[in-house]
């Protein structure tokens, strides 16, 4: 069963009511959402039940002992947007709740029962000299007269490959580890389970398996392999492997097959599963994939096969992310992984530190966070800033106020004459956008043999030196601008000639950048920046940006270091200010809708908007809108909108609608009457929408 999740944000429209007190949550007030399955979705979607902050804690006081409660601020998804005072209030309520729950006899009795069921309590207490066993695994318990297990001659701290025949390497013990992690509601408990397993193993006397392989298998959604099979293909292949009807298999996936008998007991090792999955990732033909699945399925128990399918789908259903798993390896492992994205390097460095601390009494070495050339670093991000006062509070040392360019963020890696370019999502950038930079970056950095830059790519007008609109970087749209170049606006340098610069404040990084970079007009430029220490100066710069139609500003405390993946910068856009009152708006009618993806799968979540053309007596499309609606509003719209499903069938497009074939919707309005106010930071011309008005 999936763990209960909670989120927090600010009420956007003041329409949602608190599920406890039944009163509306005033617009702009913080609220806590309980994330629950969406009853309107057939695709496993989610929605939220909203509460006032105090109301949700009052409700949790009277909840059942086994109910997942809010135990830390990190349990609330989106907590980074909260003000400090609101965070302090929530932390105090968490503390008060924990004290009240701990004082409850019923809660203590229930927790004792749960621990006993999970085998997390040992029947015997080991002596002080004996190594503590990793609870929950099948290590035999010492008898009354037995002596503590002798240390192994092979130190687990120096083990890199591990022993494939040892119990620590068995796939069965890996499944047990996953089950224990999934059972725990507390993220700290999940981390502790991983830590105990990696340090103590199944026998309590040290881990004898492959540390890297174990961590890799625990993170299938992070260290991904591509298996070239969709959900439908997987069911199709397994129906052939088990020689059963495809439709029957879809109906009931729990029954065993006599055509491919399952193993009575699991004998697979983690190494064997990894080899099988690696082979599967290299296959593209259905016949070969079917044979590979048949080979592994014939050696699996039903639980083995279930776990392997989850590995193929990149989700072990443990409700534990990379941070919770890697923190079990080392307290700094997650930060190091975000910087380098090289799991093997992180594991090797952790093992090396373990070896040093074991061989030298009192010696310890912390894991350094540094970038690795040619491996993308998670970019540092920015949170929304809604006022000048908030910016001055968050940046007490003064700030750099940089122009936020409406282009595409890119991370540049240079190693001698080799170049790599990564997008914000850490994927390679399309070559036509960056190919020519290899000629200009060596000129801009004459002394830079190896470097990593954080930058923005956009099209710039060579005559005016002004950036061109967002979307003009497209391979076809770019050709419409003859007097334009693709330009790299550099705003940070995090690695230079073997030096890791991430732990230096941006004040020093920016100075280092100016000392080592030469601008190449219209090709490689510094991002425009101003040092701000006064609120009046920041307000003036915001006014200028809005007046000139630029996207916004990015604000950075001058003493801030580069923290991969953290939202510790600030971004200012006009639609953030004054509760969105400065955003561009348009009154449009809902003409159709599209199915959403992910958590919004199976429901209408993206809407086709348009307006009426009296000259042609037809409705014309203007834009698609799918951002800004909360789950409660989406759930209400499923019933409020009068739609008919057409599944993008061109024969079912009504005569009153003028639409490009690329935008045929899943649903069409029976009678377009629902008028919506659509707000946007910027409205741009897009000829693919036949009214030719805007793209929001």
Rosetta blueprint (number, residue, H / E / L):
1 X L
2 X L
3 X L
4 X L
5 X E
6 X E
7 X E
8 X E
9 X E
10 X E
11 X L
12 X L
13 X L
14 X L
15 X L
16 X L
17 X E
18 X L
19 X L
20 X L
21 X L
22 X L
23 X L
24 X E
25 X L
26 X L
27 X L
28 X L
29 X L
30 X E
31 X E
32 X E
33 X E
34 X E
35 X E
36 X E
37 X E
38 X L
39 X L
40 X L
41 X L
42 X L
43 X L
44 X L
45 X L
46 X E
47 X E
48 X E
49 X E
50 X E
51 X E
52 X L
53 X H
54 X H
55 X H
56 X H
57 X H
58 X H
59 X H
60 X H
61 X H
62 X L
63 X L
64 X L
65 X L
66 X L
67 X L
68 X L
69 X L
70 X L
71 X L
72 X L
73 X H
74 X H
75 X H
76 X E
77 X E
78 X L
79 X H
80 X H
81 X H
82 X L
83 X L
84 X H
85 X H
86 X H
87 X H
88 X H
89 X H
90 X H
91 X H
92 X H
93 X H
94 X H
95 X H
96 X H
97 X H
98 X H
99 X H
100 X H
101 X H
102 X H
103 X L
104 X L
105 X H
106 X H
107 X H
108 X H
109 X H
110 X H
111 X H
112 X H
113 X H
114 X H
115 X H
116 X H
117 X H
118 X L
119 X L
120 X L
121 X L
122 X L
123 X L
124 X L
125 X L
126 X L
127 X L
128 X L
129 X L
130 X L
131 X L
132 X L
133 X L
134 X L
135 X L
136 X L
137 X L
138 X L
139 X L
140 X L
141 X L
142 X L
143 X L
144 X L
145 X L
146 X L
147 X L
148 X L
149 X L
150 X L
151 X L
152 X L
153 X L
154 X L
155 X L
156 X H
157 X H
158 X H
159 X L
160 X L
161 X L
162 X L
163 X L
164 X L
165 X L
166 X L
167 X H
168 X H
169 X H
170 X E
171 X H
172 X H
173 X H
174 X H
175 X H
176 X H
177 X H
178 X H
179 X H
180 X H
181 X H
182 X H
183 X H
184 X L
185 X L
186 X L
187 X H
188 X H
189 X H
190 X H
191 X H
192 X H
193 X H
194 X H
195 X H
196 X H
197 X H
198 X H
199 X H
200 X H
201 X L
202 X L
203 X L
204 X L
205 X L
206 X L
207 X L
208 X L
209 X L
210 X L
211 X H
212 X H
213 X H
214 X H
215 X H
216 X H
217 X H
218 X H
219 X L
220 X L
221 X L
222 X L
223 X L
224 X L
225 X L
226 X L
227 X L
228 X L
229 X L
230 X L
231 X H
232 X H
233 X H
234 X H
235 X H
236 X H
237 X H
238 X H
239 X H
240 X H
241 X H
242 X L
243 X L
244 X L
245 X L
246 X H
247 X H
248 X H
249 X H
250 X H
251 X H
252 X L
253 X L
254 X L
255 X L
256 X L
257 X L
258 X L
259 X L
260 X L
261 X L
262 X L
263 X L
264 X L
265 X L
266 X L
267 X L
268 X L
269 X E
270 X H
271 X H
272 X H
273 X H
274 X H
275 X H
276 X H
277 X H
278 X H
279 X H
280 X H
281 X H
282 X L
283 X L
284 X L
285 X L
286 X H
287 X H
288 X H
289 X H
290 X H
291 X H
292 X H
293 X H
294 X H
295 X H
296 X H
297 X H
298 X L
299 X L
300 X L
301 X L
302 X H
303 X H
304 X H
305 X H
306 X H
307 X H
308 X H
309 X H
310 X H
311 X H
312 X H
313 X L
314 X L
315 X L
316 X L
317 X L
318 X L
319 X L
320 X L
321 X L
322 X H
323 X H
324 X H
325 X H
326 X H
327 X H
328 X L
329 X L
330 X L
331 X L
332 X L
333 X H
334 X H
335 X H
336 X H
337 X H
338 X H
339 X H
340 X H
341 X L
342 X L
343 X H
344 X H
345 X H
346 X H
347 X H
348 X H
349 X H
350 X H
351 X H
352 X H
353 X H
354 X H
355 X H
356 X H
357 X H
358 X H
359 X H
360 X L
361 X L
362 X L
363 X L
364 X L
365 X L
366 X L
367 X L
368 X L
369 X L
370 X L
371 X L
372 X L
373 X L
374 X L
375 X L
376 X L
377 X L
378 X L
379 X L
380 X L
381 X E
382 X E
383 X E
384 X E
385 X L
386 X L
387 X L
388 X H
389 X H
390 X H
391 X H
392 X H
393 X H
394 X H
395 X L
396 X L
397 X L
398 X L
399 X E
400 X E
401 X E
402 X E
403 X E
404 X E
405 X L
406 X L
407 X L
408 X E
409 X E
410 X E
411 X E
412 X E
413 X E
414 X E
415 X E
416 X L
417 X L
418 X E
419 X E
420 X E
421 X E
422 X E
423 X L
424 X L
425 X L
426 X L
427 X L
428 X E
429 X L
430 X L
431 X H
432 X H
433 X H
434 X H
435 X L
436 X L
437 X H
438 X H
439 X H
440 X H
441 X H
442 X H
443 X H
444 X H
445 X L
446 X L
447 X L
448 X L
449 X L
450 X E
451 X E
452 X E
453 X E
454 X E
455 X E
456 X E
457 X E
458 X E
459 X E
460 X E
461 X E
462 X L
463 X L
464 X L
465 X L
466 X L
467 X E
468 X L
469 X L
470 X L
471 X L
472 X L
473 X L
474 X L
475 X L
476 X L
477 X H
478 X H
479 X H
480 X H
481 X L
482 X L
483 X L
484 X E
485 X E
486 X E
487 X E
488 X E
489 X E
490 X E
491 X E
492 X E
493 X E
494 X E
495 X E
496 X E
497 X L
498 X L
499 X E
500 X E
501 X L
502 X L
503 X L
504 X L
505 X L
506 X H
507 X H
508 X H
509 X H
510 X H
511 X H
512 X H
513 X H
514 X H
515 X H
516 X H
517 X L
518 X L
519 X L
520 X E
521 X L
522 X L
523 X L
524 X E
525 X E
526 X E
527 X L
528 X L
529 X E
530 X E
531 X E
532 X E
533 X L
534 X L
535 X H
536 X H
537 X H
538 X H
539 X H
540 X H
541 X H
542 X H
543 X H
544 X H
545 X H
546 X H
547 X H
548 X L
549 X L
550 X L
551 X L
552 X E
553 X E
554 X E
555 X E
556 X E
557 X E
558 X L
559 X L
560 X L
561 X L
562 X L
563 X L
564 X L
565 X L
566 X L
567 X E
568 X E
569 X E
570 X E
571 X E
572 X E
573 X L
574 X L
575 X L
576 X L
577 X H
578 X H
579 X H
580 X H
581 X L
582 X L
583 X L
584 X E
585 X E
586 X E
587 X E
588 X E
589 X E
590 X E
591 X E
592 X E
593 X E
594 X E
595 X E
596 X E
597 X L
598 X H
599 X H
600 X H
601 X E
602 X L
603 X L
604 X E
605 X E
606 X E
607 X E
608 X E
609 X E
610 X E
611 X E
612 X E
613 X E
614 X L
615 X L
616 X L
617 X L
618 X E
619 X E
620 X E
621 X E
622 X E
623 X E
624 X E
625 X E
626 X L
627 X L
628 X L
629 X L
630 X L
631 X H
632 X H
633 X H
634 X H
635 X H
636 X H
637 X H
638 X H
639 X H
640 X H
641 X L
642 X L
643 X E
644 X E
645 X E
646 X L
647 X L
648 X L
649 X L
650 X H
651 X H
652 X H
653 X L
654 X L
655 X L
656 X L
657 X E
658 X E
659 X L
660 X L
661 X H
662 X H
663 X H
664 X L
665 X L
666 X L
667 X E
668 X E
669 X E
670 X L
671 X L
672 X L
673 X L
674 X L
675 X E
676 X E
677 X E
678 X E
679 X E
680 X E
681 X L
682 X L
683 X L
684 X E
685 X L
686 X L
687 X L
688 X L
689 X L
690 X L
691 X L
692 X L
693 X L
694 X L
695 X E
696 X L
